[in-house]
Structures are given as C-alpha cells and as structure tokens.
C-alpha cells in the first residue's frame, strides 16, 4: 500500500508486503548483518514524517558508524503500529518478529499511553487483546474475539464493507469527514483540560480531579487507584516476559522510553505549570519507574526524554507537533532526528558493553 498521510504532519507512506511501515526485508537475515527489531506504537511507525526522517531509519544510519559493529552491516526493522500497547507488542514479537531472526529486540515505550493501553478499564475498548494477572501470572485475554462487533467485521458483509472502504474514494471521504469532526471535538476537550490554573476559590495546592485531567496525564502521578496499580504491574510483567522470551532465543533485549510533549517543552515555566496542573512532582516519573524496574530485573534500559528536554531548551525548539498544533502530538522531524541520534548512541554503548563481556 502507498498513499499520503495528512492527519498530522505530511508524508508519503509505503507499507511493505509484510504490513510494516518500512522497506522490504528478507526473512532470512543476510550474512554479516546485525539485525535490530524495534517494537513500538505510532511514534515508531512514524506516519507523520517521511520514512527517511523517521526514528528507525535514523537509528540505522547512525549505527553504521558505531565502532562496536565494525565489519558488520546494520539493519533496523520497524515493527511499530499505531495504537499498540505492550500487550500487542508482545504478541507481535511472538507472531512476527522471530521470522526475521533479530540479534537485538528494542522495546520503545511511549509512557504517555502505553501503560493505560495495557488496561481495558483505562483503554475503554473491548476490541483488542489484553493480558491480565492471575495468581501473579500473565494470562492473555482474547475475549474480543467473541464480541459481536469483531465478528461482524469479519463475516461476509464486514469483508464487503472493508473492500469498499479500501477502494471507494466516496466512502473514504465520508470516513475522513467523521474523523475530522471527532478530532475537533477531542481537541476542544483537550484544550479545556489543558487550561492551567485553578479557580480562585480552590484551596492552595489542591489537586485537579482525575476525571478532569484525562487518562494520559495521570501517568505522571504515583498510582493509588487499584486500576492504575494493576496497569503498571501488568506493564512491568509484560516487559519481563518479553525479556525472558528474547533471551531464550539468544538475542539481546533492551527497553527505551521515548518522550511525551510536556516533558520536552523548551520553557521550564511551561513544564512546571503542567506539573502543577496535573498534581505531579516529577515530569519523568513514568520513565524513571520503568528504568528502575528494568535495572532491578537486569534489563538494559535507556530514557531519551531528559536529554531531549535539554536539547529542546538549549535550542528553544519544539520537538513534538506540526503547524498550528506545534508542541503537541507526535515527534516532528526535529524530534525524530534527536531521538534517533540519542537512541543510536545508547544502542552503540550497549553493544560495546556486550562485546567486551
């Protein structure tokens, strides 16, 4: 498939024969090649920018000069899918990634919504698979297969409808109009939620109610709600399970947390206002929590957001967003470039450490 993506940013997007936003890759790994599989969501898929400006492509280019890989070609495969959480990424690892025999599996975590995506109570959809904890063990919940909406999409009439959506410009225009209206409503709601400050009669230091903040902003708080506590526990166990499965195949596993828009705003005053608004103390709380968990479990981990914040502040540069929505949303070209460079540096360090052991 190939076409223009203009919902955010603008890029001509090509999807390869295996359904990846990437060039074609041989299933059989070429000789003398170090292959990296990157699992992630829309930040990794990167529909908003040209492929040559995207995170995975830039990592590959930067790693070609890594001394630890001297004498070897480097190949990075983009397994990012918009909307995926860690649960779907684990399923992707099992069903897709091993066909390519990677040497390194990199899990790219978008803390903005990956933790909430792993909880049906927070994600608020029954149309995808989840994992749940039962007796401290992860168990896949595939009950979505039995829902009426899923079954109707996959029966004969559903398949006919999908054909028309794929081939009819009129149907696509109607869908795009509906999408635009929905986005406008969401943006108005988000703008209302993002108004920093409290009413003059609010008690000093009062915390904005959770239901007014939205799910994404609650990730910066230490969880006290049982649903959030479980969402974090499931996420951590998914990471641990992924590590175990990768290492059992003789490959290297690493985790990398990316950045969220508020974390890398150039102005420190804006970041402080955001923290006050959400009632949080540390804008890197989700990144630090994942990093601490990984270190306890002996998992290689890197956090990109602190260095990206420093870069944004020094250069007074927005790394997220496009046009009128600059500062919000996904990485723009500048965001991809600095994230790709930092990620390549971290991977090169990891490979150098492994080589010396």
Rosetta blueprint (number, residue, H / E / L):
1 X L
2 X E
3 X E
4 X E
5 X E
6 X L
7 X L
8 X L
9 X L
10 X L
11 X E
12 X E
13 X E
14 X E
15 X L
16 X L
17 X L
18 X L
19 X L
20 X L
21 X L
22 X L
23 X L
24 X L
25 X L
26 X L
27 X L
28 X L
29 X L
30 X L
31 X L
32 X L
33 X E
34 X E
35 X E
36 X E
37 X E
38 X E
39 X E
40 X L
41 X L
42 X H
43 X H
44 X H
45 X H
46 X L
47 X L
48 X L
49 X L
50 X L
51 X H
52 X H
53 X H
54 X L
55 X H
56 X H
57 X H
58 X H
59 X H
60 X H
61 X H
62 X H
63 X H
64 X L
65 X L
66 X L
67 X H
68 X H
69 X H
70 X L
71 X L
72 X L
73 X E
74 X E
75 X E
76 X E
77 X E
78 X E
79 X L
80 X L
81 X L
82 X L
83 X L
84 X L
85 X L
86 X H
87 X H
88 X H
89 X H
90 X H
91 X H
92 X H
93 X H
94 X H
95 X H
96 X L
97 X H
98 X H
99 X H
100 X H
101 X L
102 X L
103 X L
104 X E
105 X E
106 X E
107 X E
108 X E
109 X E
110 X L
111 X L
112 X L
113 X L
114 X H
115 X H
116 X H
117 X H
118 X L
119 X L
120 X H
121 X H
122 X H
123 X H
124 X L
125 X L
126 X L
127 X L
128 X L
129 X L
130 X E
131 X E
132 X E
133 X E
134 X E
135 X L
136 X L
137 X E
138 X E
139 X E
140 X E
141 X E
142 X L
143 X H
144 X H
145 X H
146 X H
147 X L
148 X H
149 X H
150 X H
151 X H
152 X H
153 X H
154 X H
155 X L
156 X H
157 X H
158 X H
159 X H
160 X H
161 X H
162 X H
163 X H
164 X H
165 X H
166 X H
167 X H
168 X L
169 X H
170 X H
171 X H
172 X H
173 X H
174 X H
175 X H
176 X H
177 X H
178 X H
179 X H
180 X H
181 X H
182 X H
183 X H
184 X H
185 X H
186 X H
187 X H
188 X H
189 X H
190 X H
191 X H
192 X H
193 X H
194 X L
195 X L
196 X L
197 X L
198 X L
199 X L
200 X L
201 X L
202 X L
203 X L
204 X L
205 X L
206 X L
207 X L
208 X L
209 X L
210 X H
211 X H
212 X H
213 X H
214 X L
215 X H
216 X H
217 X H
218 X H
219 X L
220 X L
221 X L
222 X L
223 X L
224 X L
225 X L
226 X H
227 X H
228 X H
229 X H
230 X H
231 X H
232 X H
233 X H
234 X H
235 X H
236 X H
237 X H
238 X H
239 X H
240 X H
241 X H
242 X H
243 X H
244 X H
245 X H
246 X H
247 X H
248 X H
249 X L
250 X L
251 X L
252 X E
253 X E
254 X E
255 X E
256 X E
257 X E
258 X L
259 X L
260 X L
261 X H
262 X H
263 X H
264 X H
265 X L
266 X L
267 X L
268 X H
269 X H
270 X H
271 X H
272 X H
273 X H
274 X H
275 X H
276 X H
277 X H
278 X H
279 X L
280 X L
281 X L
282 X L
283 X L
284 X L
285 X H
286 X H
287 X H
288 X H
289 X H
290 X H
291 X H
292 X H
293 X H
294 X H
295 X H
296 X H
297 X L
298 X L
299 X L
300 X E
301 X E
302 X E
303 X E
304 X L
305 X H
306 X H
307 X H
308 X H
309 X H
310 X H
311 X H
312 X H
313 X H
314 X H
315 X H
316 X L
317 X L
318 X L
319 X L
320 X E
321 X L
322 X L
323 X H
324 X H
325 X H
326 X L
327 X L
328 X L
329 X L
330 X L
331 X E
332 X L
333 X H
334 X H
335 X H
336 X H
337 X H
338 X H
339 X H
340 X H
341 X H
342 X H
343 X H
344 X H
345 X H
346 X H
347 X H
348 X H
349 X H
350 X H
351 X H
352 X H
353 X H
354 X H
355 X H
356 X H
357 X L
